[in-house]
Amino acid sequence: MHVTRFDEAQPYFPPAHFDMRCLRLQGREAGPSDQLWLGMSQILPGGRTDADASPIEKIYFVVEGHLTIETPEGETVLKPLDSCRIAPGESRALMNKTNKPVMVLLAMPLEPKRAA
């Protein structure tokens, strides 16, 4: 078993993320993992990411606050305990349009699946 204490989680700094603090909880430099990595983002009021697509699936789970996710289909607001999947290649932007911080859990595979 590998334990990461939240108080000891290390930050990481993804590009095009603004007014956010991102912590790596499992996988990558946070410890061993064969399949996925797990991160926690704290998004301040007005915080956001630029719209972007990646070849890797993303799962977002809102722990607290209200997270606005914008895709080409429009905007969706996730509330505590709501989650969503962003498909590989799907563009998304995250936004905190409220006056309270948002805390969101992110799970992503370590490597994109390769064609057989």
Secondary structure, DSSP 8 states (H G I E B T S, - for coil): -----GGG-EEE--TTEEEEEEEEEESGGGS--SSEEEEEEEEEEEEEE--B--SS-EEEEEEES-EEEEETTEEEEE-TT-EEEE-TT--BEEE--SSS-EEEEEEEESS-----
